[in-house]
Amino acid sequence: MRLLDQSWVAGIRRIAASTERMAIQIAAAVGAHLELPVQHYARPGENDRSATGDLSAAEFEALADAFFAQPCESVRG
């Protein structure tokens, strides 16, 4: 089922998203559907997947695990 077809979507009155690419894309689609503006916030600080390229969720998690295991070293060189 599509996100925009969910019954609870009609109850959304405000849309706020981080500046992460996927968050921006989803917020824009919901905002356009509901004719609401989107507010962007850079402070949530979630992992920005665009920094590592488009990776699958499993690849991203493995890369994040490697980074946090040795944060002072470059994971990919």
Order of alpha helices (4+ residues) and beta strands (2+ residues): beta-alpha-beta-alpha
